[in-house]
């Protein structure tokens, strides 16, 4: 009677050891999978999910100072290229949002009724009214804007500043209740009021035309921080009208005729940064010129579709026309304006730059310079034209 019992115990112990060995092996494989994925997976330079360039491998030179950055560069590269990173981000986000109704990223604010907002600190603080511009900051903006206007006037070029409201302001009703507004003071109001009182720089505040357009249709994306085509088209009409007052050649131009469509697509930038594009679909309102004449300038066509080069200046226009020329210094909100504004210029150079660089102006010799700035960037110190040109020379 004892032998079968011994055999049973032996079998049980063997089974337990096999089970334990399997668990250890599985756990080891689980722990090593990210490193294996990092080592043997394809090299990725751009995160389509997060819509950004990933950190490159450390590349120190013979200069000793570059070696001081190697630890930080290695840390950033390792974190960005860890195997199965996107999968981990996706499941973490699903758990945080699904179980706890909390944002998995400080870049993302969960709004009401499926709206997502950019967690940029400046945008949020401006919305809440807790980060007004000081008198010194307003004076500095006035000084720099007037300097830009005067430098361009010496070249017989009119200057138009276009101010874009953040999504938080236009769709404040969809912001979460746990981010109440402390006051109604906003840097956009401050700058517009200050400049109206103390200066004659030509400024177009897009809040009124966008608020009017909002009455008829949605003008910002629900899953991105930017306006949609409808918002951009409304902004473009206001820009064209104001530019026509500064440039007689544009007075007779009517807004481009467009065709409209609506497509449901995977969620955009804010949904993608946490891997939730399919959980937050976007009803995308498409507005395209009906008979577009503008084309990308020939030297720029090859690089235009490469995201790595998207920050480079890009020229569009109606080649061979007698339309005027322009330069537009802009931020990411300028992307959606390109198809519309390009229809009214023989050549318009779009420069992703937060300041006015006179070295570019002198090369292009435009008939008008437009600068577009989104509200959240008003907290950044504006640079003089000389500082902007010096910075560009340094980057060459």
VOGU-3710 file (C-alpha; in Angstrom, 3 decimals, decimal comma):
1> xxxxxxxxxx> 0,000/0,000/0,000  2,918/2,357/0,582  4,542/1,938/-2,856  1,646/3,407/-4,850  1,497/6,300/-2,390  5,239/6,959/-2,861  4,814/6,855/-6,616  1,925/9,260/-6,329  3,966/11,726/-4,248  6,903/11,423/-6,640
11> xxxxxxxxxx> 4,679/12,080/-9,625  3,096/15,003/-7,806  6,504/16,509/-6,993  7,678/16,047/-10,575  4,506/17,726/-11,828  5,018/20,577/-9,384  8,637/21,024/-10,469  7,627/20,971/-14,133  4,886/23,492/-13,459  7,287/25,731/-11,532
21> xxxxxxxxxx> 9,903/25,458/-14,262  7,294/26,382/-16,858  6,179/29,396/-14,810  9,772/30,578/-14,341  10,490/30,133/-18,055  7,288/31,952/-19,009  8,055/34,793/-16,609  11,613/35,014/-17,914  10,378/35,118/-21,491  7,839/37,779/-20,539
31> xxxxxxxxxx> 10,571/39,903/-18,968  12,926/39,417/-21,896  10,355/39,987/-24,652  10,698/43,802/-24,666  14,488/43,526/-24,973  14,200/40,886/-27,690  11,720/43,058/-29,552  14,062/46,010/-29,202  17,066/44,020/-30,434  15,515/42,146/-33,348
41> xxxxxxxxxx> 12,555/44,309/-34,349  12,752/46,768/-37,260  14,310/50,148/-36,524  11,599/52,776/-36,199  12,347/56,492/-36,379  8,831/57,871/-36,128  6,059/56,872/-33,740  2,887/56,901/-35,828  0,922/56,358/-32,635  2,428/59,323/-30,787
51> xxxxxxxxxx> 2,983/61,412/-33,939  6,562/62,308/-33,056  10,164/61,498/-33,856  11,654/58,866/-31,561  14,928/59,505/-29,772  17,949/58,528/-31,917  20,830/56,392/-30,710  23,553/58,313/-28,866  26,113/59,670/-31,310  28,972/61,317/-29,409
61> xxxxxxxxxx> 31,744/63,004/-31,358  35,402/63,582/-30,542  34,375/66,612/-28,517  34,346/65,578/-24,859  31,195/67,567/-24,039  29,111/65,324/-26,264  29,985/62,350/-24,059  28,352/64,043/-21,089  25,011/63,705/-22,877  25,400/59,988/-23,589
71> xxxxxxxxxx> 23,669/58,742/-20,370  20,592/60,910/-20,966  20,535/60,118/-24,690  20,803/56,397/-23,949  17,954/56,592/-21,457  15,713/58,400/-23,957  16,624/55,991/-26,766  15,998/52,927/-24,577  12,611/54,210/-23,388  11,474/55,129/-26,902
81> xxxxxxxxxx> 12,557/51,873/-28,572  11,637/49,279/-25,936  10,016/46,309/-27,659  6,192/46,139/-27,704  6,071/49,645/-26,258  3,007/50,609/-28,307  1,112/47,505/-27,169  1,919/48,232/-23,529  0,812/51,861/-23,870  -2,452/50,770/-25,491
91> xxxxxxxxxx> -3,411/48,276/-22,773  -2,366/50,608/-19,971  -4,510/53,365/-21,472  -7,506/51,044/-21,860  -7,247/50,083/-18,212  -6,876/53,645/-16,931  -9,723/55,023/-19,033  -12,038/52,011/-18,859  -11,662/51,175/-15,170  -10,759/54,458/-13,509
101> xxxxxxxxxx> -11,979/57,106/-15,987  -8,551/58,746/-15,693  -6,154/59,952/-18,356  -3,118/57,703/-18,831  -0,960/60,629/-19,993  -0,347/64,184/-18,843  -0,612/65,188/-22,510  -4,246/64,077/-22,639  -7,313/65,507/-20,915  -10,499/63,448/-20,973
111> xxxxxxxxxx> -13,290/65,878/-21,729  -17,031/65,382/-21,667  -19,026/63,460/-24,299  -15,963/61,825/-25,865  -13,985/65,034/-26,387  -10,215/64,911/-25,883  -8,054/67,943/-25,106  -4,332/68,624/-25,216  -2,801/68,649/-21,739  -0,282/71,352/-22,642
121> xxxxxxxxxx> 0,283/73,341/-19,469  0,153/76,736/-21,159  -3,123/75,926/-22,919  -4,720/74,634/-19,710  -3,464/77,507/-17,542  -4,638/80,037/-20,126  -8,058/78,391/-20,269  -8,371/78,432/-16,477  -7,216/82,040/-16,268  -4,363/81,321/-13,848
131> xxxxxxxxxx> -1,434/82,447/-16,033  -2,114/85,973/-17,315  0,592/87,903/-19,120  2,353/90,539/-17,037  2,589/94,187/-18,069  6,240/93,611/-18,936  5,354/90,645/-21,159  2,662/92,633/-22,952  5,108/95,483/-23,525  7,677/93,045/-24,888
141> xxxxxxxxxx> 5,121/91,599/-27,313  4,233/95,124/-28,424  7,891/96,025/-28,949  8,681/92,890/-30,975  5,516/93,058/-33,099  6,123/96,711/-33,898  9,733/95,927/-34,746  8,566/93,246/-37,191  6,014/95,590/-38,715  8,584/98,390/-39,113
151> xxxxxxxxxx> 11,271/96,116/-40,569  8,782/94,888/-43,164  7,464/98,395/-43,836  11,028/99,444/-44,759  10,760/96,799/-47,482  7,261/97,997/-48,506  5,726/94,760/-47,211  2,538/94,803/-45,089  2,414/92,603/-41,979  -0,628/90,730/-40,645
161> xxxxxxxxxx> -0,659/88,898/-37,312  -3,268/86,129/-37,016  -4,162/84,842/-33,536  -5,722/81,369/-33,241  -7,694/80,302/-30,147  -6,937/76,953/-28,562  -9,636/74,298/-28,670  -10,073/74,697/-24,885  -11,537/78,172/-25,443  -13,824/77,428/-28,376
171> xxxxxxxxxx> -15,212/74,232/-26,829  -14,957/75,098/-23,144  -18,330/73,413/-22,546  -16,687/70,033/-23,183  -13,806/70,517/-20,757  -13,965/68,327/-17,609  -15,596/69,737/-14,506  -12,460/69,101/-12,429  -10,691/71,894/-14,342  -12,835/74,923/-13,458
181> xxxxxxxxxx> -11,975/78,396/-14,681  -10,558/80,628/-11,963  -11,050/83,792/-14,028  -11,941/84,931/-17,531  -8,562/86,621/-18,070  -6,849/85,095/-21,101  -3,580/86,116/-22,811  -5,419/86,417/-26,144  -7,749/89,025/-24,645  -4,860/90,759/-22,931
191> xxxxxxxxxx> -2,711/91,030/-26,046  -5,545/92,086/-28,359  -6,750/94,751/-25,910  -3,230/95,985/-25,156  -2,310/96,298/-28,832  -5,602/98,013/-29,705  -4,880/100,610/-27,033  -1,160/101,163/-27,586  -0,320/100,139/-31,156  -1,576/99,988/-34,745
201> xxxxxxxxxx> -0,104/96,619/-35,746  -2,663/94,817/-37,923  -4,057/91,916/-35,851  -6,757/89,409/-36,785  -8,293/87,688/-33,755  -9,990/84,567/-35,122  -12,248/83,953/-32,136  -15,236/85,857/-33,511  -15,314/84,206/-36,968  -14,738/80,786/-35,412
211> xxxxxxxxxx> -17,466/81,264/-32,809  -19,830/82,266/-35,614  -18,893/79,194/-37,668  -19,341/76,975/-34,612  -23,049/77,774/-34,610  -23,505/75,786/-37,843  -20,936/72,984/-37,656  -18,149/71,453/-35,603  -14,909/73,311/-36,324  -12,304/71,490/-34,172
221> xxxxxxxxxx> -11,449/67,799/-34,100  -12,784/65,844/-31,116  -9,653/63,684/-30,896  -6,993/66,252/-31,801  -5,920/69,659/-30,519  -6,365/71,351/-33,910  -9,230/72,673/-35,937  -10,731/70,504/-38,653  -11,142/71,557/-42,278  -14,337/73,441/-41,449
231> xxxxxxxxxx> -12,530/75,519/-38,836  -9,551/76,099/-41,100  -11,804/77,132/-43,994  -13,623/79,653/-41,793  -10,271/81,011/-40,589  -8,993/81,219/-44,167  -11,989/83,293/-45,256  -11,323/85,768/-42,450  -7,598/85,904/-43,297  -8,310/86,477/-47,000
241> xxxxxxxxxx> -10,715/89,300/-46,225  -8,276/91,051/-43,871  -5,291/90,510/-46,186  -7,314/92,098/-48,996  -7,435/95,329/-47,005  -3,637/95,362/-46,811  -2,936/94,140/-50,334  -5,178/95,598/-53,081  -4,362/92,685/-55,420  -6,363/90,397/-53,123
251> xxxxxxxxxx> -9,427/92,615/-52,766  -11,200/91,055/-55,737  -10,400/87,472/-54,724  -13,348/85,366/-53,577  -12,897/82,365/-51,271  -12,165/79,142/-53,129  -15,227/77,054/-53,960  -15,104/73,769/-52,061  -16,658/70,342/-51,855  -17,577/68,862/-48,492
261> xxxxxxxxxx> -17,568/65,307/-47,207  -17,666/63,482/-43,879  -15,667/60,353/-43,119  -15,427/58,304/-39,963  -11,787/57,478/-39,312  -9,632/56,155/-36,460  -9,026/58,808/-33,821  -6,396/61,466/-34,437  -3,386/62,812/-32,530  -4,698/62,872/-28,961
271> xxxxxxxxxx> -6,235/59,405/-29,250  -3,098/58,030/-30,883  -0,645/59,177/-28,232  -2,213/56,631/-25,883  -2,889/53,997/-28,548  -6,676/54,470/-28,462  -7,366/55,494/-32,058  -9,999/52,786/-32,579  -11,674/53,370/-29,215  -12,092/57,090/-30,020
281> xxxxxxxxxx> -13,090/57,301/-33,721  -13,194/60,709/-35,405  -15,991/61,992/-37,592  -13,762/63,984/-39,916  -15,288/66,907/-41,813  -13,451/67,277/-45,111  -13,420/70,553/-47,040  -11,412/70,540/-50,285  -11,040/73,148/-53,048  -13,401/72,200/-55,861
291> xxxxxxxxxx> -11,019/73,073/-58,704  -7,580/73,515/-57,126  -4,986/75,348/-59,203  -2,212/75,659/-56,638  0,618/73,147/-56,674  3,616/72,373/-54,513  6,648/74,211/-55,874  8,770/71,786/-57,878  11,882/71,740/-55,648  9,734/70,835/-52,644
301> xxxxxxxxxx> 7,614/68,000/-54,023  9,965/65,143/-53,165  10,274/66,024/-49,494  6,728/67,144/-48,761  5,387/63,684/-47,908  8,251/62,780/-45,568  7,259/63,573/-42,029  10,867/64,086/-40,971  10,954/67,048/-43,350  7,544/68,474/-42,489
311> xxxxxxxxxx> 9,092/71,239/-40,385  11,029/72,516/-43,396  9,698/75,523/-45,347  7,353/74,500/-48,140  6,209/76,598/-51,104  2,866/76,347/-52,894  1,123/78,539/-55,392  -0,445/79,045/-58,790  2,639/79,054/-61,006  2,566/81,411/-63,965
321> xxxxxxxxxx> -0,258/83,521/-62,541  -0,053/87,250/-61,842  -1,048/86,717/-58,235  1,036/88,266/-55,429  3,720/86,446/-53,414  3,621/85,792/-49,673  5,489/84,317/-46,737  3,556/82,842/-43,829  5,340/82,141/-40,554  3,163/79,662/-38,736
331> xxxxxxxxxx> 2,777/76,783/-36,294  0,914/73,481/-36,690  -2,441/75,234/-37,153  -1,125/76,460/-40,491  -1,183/72,943/-41,975  -4,888/73,004/-42,793  -4,679/76,548/-44,211  -2,214/75,565/-46,941  -4,704/74,229/-49,567  -6,905/77,317/-49,329
341> xxxxxxxxxx> -4,440/80,211/-49,058  -2,252/78,758/-51,813  -5,040/79,405/-54,345  -4,496/83,164/-54,052  -0,742/83,494/-54,530  1,721/82,917/-57,337  4,008/81,636/-54,587  3,474/81,432/-50,839  6,202/80,018/-48,619  4,929/78,397/-45,411
351> xxxxxxxxxx> 7,614/78,503/-42,711  7,174/76,549/-39,473  8,704/79,257/-37,295  7,409/81,129/-34,258  9,163/84,367/-35,188  9,686/86,467/-38,315  12,999/85,687/-40,003  14,007/88,590/-42,228  16,653/86,523/-43,995  13,840/84,416/-45,476
361> xxxxxxxxxx> 11,830/87,516/-46,325  14,785/89,012/-48,187  15,182/85,848/-50,256  11,480/85,466/-51,078  10,663/89,167/-51,597  6,949/88,687/-50,803  4,167/91,217/-51,252  2,789/90,402/-47,781  3,975/88,613/-44,638  1,462/86,776/-42,461
371> xxxxxxxxxx> 2,275/85,369/-39,059  -0,070/82,860/-37,402  0,246/82,091/-33,676  -1,921/79,797/-31,537  -2,849/81,148/-28,112  -0,818/78,705/-26,022  2,409/80,073/-27,538  1,820/83,581/-26,204  3,582/82,584/-22,976  6,809/82,110/-24,918
381> xxxxxxxxxx> 9,110/85,082/-25,088  8,956/86,541/-28,626  12,329/86,970/-30,298  13,457/90,028/-32,193  14,049/89,745/-35,926  17,807/89,742/-35,335  17,540/86,913/-32,787  15,411/84,864/-35,184  17,840/85,339/-38,077  20,853/84,543/-35,866
391> xxxxxx> 19,189/81,339/-34,678  18,533/80,211/-38,254  22,156/80,919/-39,219  23,298/78,829/-36,257  21,109/75,891/-37,335  22,484/75,791/-40,883
//
